[in-house]
C-alpha cells in the first residue's frame, strides 16, 4: 500500500514544547500509513538526535531554502507540516511551492497573524488551543474569517501517557523526596523555562513561604530553575526547602518528577497558548495551580477547570492561598487529579491526536484529488480534531472561565482583555510596530 510521505519541520529540534510535540507526532503517526521525515530548518538538537536514533530520516537545512526544496523533491513529499510561531516567514512555504508539495499545514504555536502572500499557501492553520484560535479569529475579522474558516482548526500539544506511567523511583534525589514525604512533608512541583522572563518566580516563592508560615512542612521540587532565581530562594531563606533538578528530556525522569509532587505549579507572566506542563500534570493525576494573565496569553484557563482539576488564581497571595489549600487537603488533591486525568486522556492523548492528525492529512490530500486505500486502524480509531464550529462553540465558555478564579480580577483588566482582542486595535498596533521597525528600532 502506498504510504503518505509527511515532512515535519520546525526551526530547531531542541528541548522545547513545540519540538516535543513534533517528536511525538513523528513517532505516533501510523507507520503503516505514513512515512515521516523531520527537518530542522535552522538547526538540529536533542529531539532530532533521538528521532534519528529511532530510524527516522532527520535533516538540518541551516536555513537554506534551496536545500529544503531539493530534500522535498527527493522525498516526493505529499504533506509538509510546519511548527512555527505564526509570523510571516516565507522561506518554508515558498520552498513547498517550488517543490510542488500538494499539502501544507501549520501548527501556529503562538496564534500570530500572517497576512503575507506566503501565508496564503497554507491549507490548514492549526492552533494548540481553542483559546488561541479564538483570538486569531477575532484578529482576522469577519471578512477574512469567511474566507479562511474552513482552514482553521485545533491540534492540542500531545501527551504520551505511556511516558507518564513509566516512573521508577531509583534516582537518588527522588528517593530523598520519597523519604521526606514518608514523614508527612508535602511537595510542590515546578518546571521552569530557560528564559527567566517567562517565569513568575514571585508566585513560586510566595507559595513555598506561605505554606511554611502556616506550619506545613513543604518542599519545592523544581526542574531547570535559572541560577538567577535560585539565589532568590536563598535570599528569602528558603534554600533548605528547595530541591533543584537539571532539565532533560528523559521520559522516566519526567514521570518521576510528576509522581513525587503533590501539586504542580504553573506560573508565567505572559501566560500560555497551551501549557504542556499542565497537560502532563493532569495525565499524572496531579492538580495544577496556574495564574490568570488577562493582558497576555490565557489558554491555561482552558486546560485547568477551576475548582475541578486545579485552581486558576489572580495575584500572588491568591495563588499562594490556592496552593496552601491543596497541600493541606490531600483528598481534594486526589479527586482533582482524577478529574484532570480523565480530561487529559479524553483530549490530549497522543494516540487520539495522532490519529486525528493523520485523518486530516488524508482529507486534505483527497480534497486535491489524491486517493489512498482506507486503513483499518484509522477506521476503527477514528478521531476528528476540533473544527471551526467547535472553536466558536467554546467562545461563551471562554469568557465565563476568564472571570472564575481564586482572587478578584480588576474590571479594567477584563476590559483591556477585550480591547486587545479587537481587530482594529490589533491592526493599529501592528502598523505602529512596522513603522518603528522600519526606523531600525527593536520592538516587541
C-alpha positions in Angstrom: 0.0 0.0 0.0 1.3 3.4 -0.9 2.2 5.5 2.2 1.7 9.2 2.6 5.0 11.0 2.8 5.0 13.6 5.5 7.7 16.0 6.4 7.6 17.7 9.8 9.5 20.9 10.0 10.5 23.3 12.9 13.1 26.0 13.2 15.1 23.8 15.5 14.9 20.3 17.1 15.8 21.1 20.7 14.2 20.6 24.1 11.2 22.9 23.9 7.5 22.1 24.0 7.0 22.8 20.2 9.8 20.4 19.4 8.4 17.8 21.8 5.0 17.9 20.0 6.8 17.4 16.7 8.7 14.5 18.1 5.6 12.8 19.5 3.6 13.2 16.3 6.5 11.9 14.3 6.7 8.8 16.5 3.0 8.1 16.7 1.7 8.7 13.2 0.8 5.2 11.9 3.9 3.9 10.2 1.8 1.6 8.0 0.1 4.6 6.5 2.7 7.4 6.9 6.3 7.7 6.0 7.5 10.6 8.2 10.7 12.6 8.0 11.9 15.5 10.1 13.6 18.8 9.2 15.3 21.3 11.5 15.2 24.3 9.1 17.8 26.4 11.0 19.4 23.9 13.4 19.1 20.4 14.9 19.0 19.4 18.6 18.4 16.6 21.1 15.0 15.7 19.8 16.3 15.4 16.3 19.1 13.1 17.6 16.5 11.0 19.4 14.3 10.6 16.3 17.3 9.8 14.1 18.3 7.0 16.7 14.8 5.6 16.2 15.3 5.3 12.5 13.6 8.5 11.2 15.2 10.5 8.4 16.3 13.8 10.1 17.9 16.6 8.2 19.1 20.1 9.2 18.9 22.7 6.4 21.0 25.5 8.0 18.3 28.0 6.9 18.8 27.1 3.2 15.6 27.2 1.2 17.3 25.6 -1.8 18.4 22.7 0.3 14.9 22.2 1.6 13.5 22.3 -2.0 15.9 19.5 -3.0 15.0 17.5 0.1 11.2 17.7 -0.5 11.6 16.7 -4.2 13.8 13.8 -3.2 11.3 12.6 -0.7 8.4 13.2 -3.1 6.5 14.7 -0.1 2.7 14.7 0.0 2.4 16.8 3.1 4.6 19.3 4.8 3.6 20.2 8.4 5.4 23.3 9.8 5.5 24.0 13.5 6.1 27.8 13.8 5.1 30.9 15.9 2.7 32.0 13.1 4.6 35.1 12.0 5.4 35.7 8.3 8.4 33.6 7.4 8.2 32.9 3.6 11.2 30.6 3.1 9.5 27.3 4.0 6.1 27.9 2.3 7.9 29.1 -0.8 10.1 26.0 -0.8 7.0 23.9 -0.5 5.5 25.7 -3.5 8.7 25.3 -5.6 8.9 21.6 -4.7 5.2 21.2 -5.7 4.2 19.5 -2.4 0.4 19.2 -2.5 -0.5 19.9 1.1 1.0 22.5 3.5 -0.2 22.5 7.1 1.0 24.7 10.0 0.8 24.4 13.8 0.5 28.1 14.7 2.0 27.8 18.2 1.5 31.4 19.3 -1.6 32.3 17.3 0.1 35.1 15.3 -1.4 36.5 12.2 0.4 36.0 8.9 -1.2 38.2 6.2 1.7 37.9 3.8 1.3 36.3 0.3 3.2 33.2 1.5 0.6 32.9 4.4 -2.0 32.0 1.7 -0.1 28.9 0.8 -1.3 27.0 3.9 -4.1 24.5 3.5 -4.7 24.3 7.3 -4.0 26.6 10.2 -3.9 24.5 13.4 -3.8 26.2 16.8 -2.6 24.5 20.0 -5.8 25.5 21.9 -9.3 26.8 21.3 -8.4 29.9 23.2 -5.5 30.7 20.8 -7.7 30.0 17.8 -10.5 32.3 19.1 -8.1 35.2 19.4 -6.8 34.5 15.9 -10.4 34.6 14.6 -11.1 37.9 16.4 -7.9 39.4 14.9 -8.8 38.2 11.4 -12.1 40.0 11.4 -15.4 38.8 9.7 -14.4 39.2 6.1 -11.2 37.2 6.3 -12.8 34.6 8.6 -15.4 33.9 5.9 -12.6 33.1 3.5 -10.4 31.1 6.0 -12.8 29.4 8.4 -12.5 26.0 6.6 -8.8 26.2 7.1 -8.9 26.9 10.9 -8.7 24.1 13.4 -7.1 22.9 16.7 -4.3 20.4 17.3 -3.5 20.2 21.0 0.0 19.6 22.1 0.0 15.8 22.8 0.8 13.9 26.0 2.3 10.4 25.8 0.5 8.5 28.6 2.9 5.6 28.4 5.7 8.0 29.4 3.7 9.5 32.2 3.2 6.0 33.6 6.9 5.0 33.3 8.1 6.3 36.7 10.7 4.2 38.5 11.9 5.9 41.7 15.5 4.9 41.6 17.3 8.3 41.3 18.9 9.3 44.5 17.3 12.8 44.6 13.8 11.3 44.0 14.4 8.7 46.7 15.2 11.6 49.1 11.9 13.2 48.2 10.0 9.9 48.8 11.7 9.6 52.2 10.7 13.2 53.1 7.1 12.5 52.1 7.0 9.4 54.3 7.5 11.8 57.3 4.4 13.8 56.2 6.1 16.5 54.2 4.3 17.9 51.1 5.9 18.6 47.7 5.0 21.3 45.2 6.5 20.8 41.7 7.6 23.4 39.2 9.1 23.1 35.8 11.0 26.3 34.9 11.9 27.7 31.5 15.3 28.7 30.2 14.2 32.3 29.8 13.8 33.9 33.3 11.4 36.5 31.9 8.8 33.7 31.3 8.7 32.7 34.9 6.5 34.4 37.5 9.0 33.5 40.2 7.4 35.6 42.9 4.3 33.3 42.8 6.5 30.2 43.4 8.5 31.9 46.2 5.3 33.2 47.9 3.6 29.8 47.7 6.5 28.0 49.4 6.9 30.7 52.0 3.2 30.9 52.7 2.9 27.1 53.2 5.8 27.1 55.6 4.4 30.1 57.5 1.3 28.0 58.2 3.2 25.2 59.7 3.2 22.9 56.7 6.5 21.1 56.0 6.6 21.7 52.3 9.4 21.4 49.7 9.8 22.8 46.3 10.9 20.3 43.6 11.9 22.4 40.6 13.3 21.4 37.2 15.6 23.7 35.2 15.5 26.7 37.6 17.7 29.5 36.2 20.6 30.4 38.5 19.4 34.0 38.8 16.3 32.7 40.6 18.0 30.1 42.7 19.6 33.0 44.5 16.2 34.5 45.1 15.2 31.5 47.2 18.4 31.7 49.1 17.8 35.4 49.9 14.3 34.5 51.1 15.8 31.9 53.5 14.1 29.0 51.6 17.1 27.1 50.2 16.8 24.2 52.7 13.3 23.6 51.4 14.3 23.6 47.7 15.4 20.7 45.5 16.7 21.8 42.1 16.9 19.3 39.3 18.7 19.8 35.9 16.5 20.0 32.8 16.3 17.0 30.5 14.1 15.1 28.1 14.3 11.6 29.5 10.7 10.4 29.9 11.4 8.3 33.0 12.8 11.3 34.9 9.9 13.5 33.9 7.5 10.8 35.1 9.4 10.5 38.4 9.1 14.3 38.9 5.3 14.3 38.5 5.0 11.2 40.7 6.9 12.9 43.5 4.9 16.2 43.5 1.6 16.6 45.3 0.7 19.8 43.4 2.1 21.2 40.2 2.6 25.0 39.8 2.3 26.8 36.5 3.3 30.4 36.8 4.2 32.7 33.9 3.9 36.5 33.5 2.9 36.0 29.8 0.5 33.0 30.2 0.2 30.1 27.9 -1.0 29.3 24.4 -1.4 25.7 25.6 0.6 24.7 28.6 2.2 21.3 28.1 3.3 21.1 31.8 -0.4 21.5 32.8 -1.5 18.7 30.4 1.3 16.4 31.6 0.5 17.1 35.3 -3.1 16.2 34.6 -2.0 13.0 32.8 -0.1 12.2 36.0 -3.2 12.7 38.2 -1.8 15.9 39.8 -3.9 19.1 40.4 -2.5 22.3 38.9 -2.4 25.8 40.2 -2.0 28.4 37.4 -2.0 32.2 37.3 -4.5 34.3 35.3 -2.9 36.7 32.9 -5.7 38.8 31.2 -3.3 41.1 29.4 -1.3 38.2 27.8 -1.9 34.6 26.8 -4.7 32.8 28.6 -5.0 29.2 27.4 -4.1 27.9 30.8 -7.7 28.6 31.9 -8.9 26.3 29.1 -6.8 23.4 30.4 -7.4 24.0 34.2 -11.1 23.7 35.2 -11.1 26.0 38.1 -12.2 24.1 41.3 -12.3 20.8 39.4 -8.9 19.9 38.1 -7.0 22.6 40.0 -7.2 26.3 40.5 -6.8 29.5 38.5 -5.6 32.4 40.7 -5.2 36.1 40.2 -2.4 37.7 42.2 0.5 36.1 44.2 -1.4 36.0 47.5 -4.5 34.3 46.0 -2.1 31.9 44.2 -0.3 31.0 47.4 -3.7 30.5 49.2 -4.8 28.1 46.5 -1.5 26.1 46.8 -1.8 26.0 50.6 -5.4 24.8 50.4 -4.3 21.9 48.2 -1.3 20.9 50.2 -3.5 20.9 53.3 -6.2 18.7 51.6 -4.7 15.6 50.1 -8.1 14.0 49.5 -9.1 17.1 47.4 -5.8 16.8 45.5 -6.5 13.1 44.7 -10.0 13.9 43.5 -8.9 16.8 41.3 -6.0 14.7 40.0 -8.5 12.0 39.0 -10.7 14.5 37.1 -7.6 16.0 35.4 -6.5 12.6 34.3 -9.9 11.9 32.7 -9.9 15.2 30.8 -6.3 14.8 29.6 -7.0 11.2 28.5 -10.0 12.4 26.5 -8.5 15.5 24.9 -4.6 15.3 24.9 -3.7 11.7 24.4 -1.1 11.4 21.7 -2.7 8.2 20.3 -6.1 10.0 19.7 -4.5 13.2 18.4 -2.1 11.4 16.0 -5.0 9.5 14.6 -6.9 12.8 14.1 -3.9 14.4 12.5 -3.5 11.5 10.2 -7.2 11.7 9.2 -6.7 15.4 8.5 -3.8 14.8 6.2 -5.8 12.2 4.2 -8.8 14.5 3.9 -6.7 17.4 2.6 -5.0 15.1 0.1 -8.3 13.7 -1.0 -9.7 17.3 -1.5 -6.8 17.7 -4.0 -7.6 14.6 -6.0 -5.3 12.1 -4.3 -6.6 8.7 -3.4 -5.4 6.4 -0.7 -6.6 3.0 0.3 -8.6 3.1 3.5 -6.7 1.9 6.5 -8.5 -0.4 9.1 -6.7 1.1 12.1 -7.7 4.6 11.1 -11.3 3.5 10.6 -11.5 1.7 14.0 -9.9 4.6 15.9 -11.5 7.5 14.0 -10.8 10.8 15.8 -11.6 14.3 14.5 -9.7 17.3 15.6 -11.7 20.3 16.9 -13.2 22.3 14.0 -14.1 25.9 13.4 -17.5 25.2 14.8 -16.1 23.6 17.9 -13.9 26.6 18.4 -16.8 29.1 18.1 -18.9 27.0 20.5 -16.2 27.5 23.1 -16.5 31.3 23.0 -19.1 31.8 25.7 -17.4 29.3 28.0 -14.1 31.1 27.5 -15.4 34.4 28.7 -17.0 32.7 31.7 -13.7 30.9 32.6 -11.9 34.3 32.4 -13.9 35.5 35.4 -13.7 32.4 37.5 -10.6 32.3 39.7 -9.2 32.4 43.2 -8.9 36.2 43.9 -10.6 39.0 42.1 -9.7 40.3 38.7 -9.9 44.1 38.3 -12.6 45.2 35.9 -10.1 47.3 33.9 -8.0 44.2 33.1 -11.1 42.4 31.7 -12.0 45.5 29.7 -8.4 45.7 28.4 -8.5 42.0 27.5 -11.5 42.7 25.2 -9.7 45.7 23.7 -6.6 43.7 23.0 -8.6 41.1 21.0 -10.3 43.8 18.9 -9.2 43.6 15.3 -9.0 47.4 14.8 -6.8 47.8 17.8 -4.6 44.9 16.7 -4.1 46.3 13.2 -3.3 49.7 14.6 -0.7 48.2 16.9 0.7 46.1 14.0 1.1 49.2 11.8 2.9 51.1 14.6 5.2 48.2 15.1 6.1 48.1 11.4 6.8 51.9 11.4 9.0 51.6 14.4 10.9 48.6 13.0 11.4 50.5 9.7 13.3 53.1 11.6 15.6 50.5 12.9 14.3 50.3 16.5 13.9 46.9 18.1 10.3 46.2 19.1 8.3 43.5 20.8 
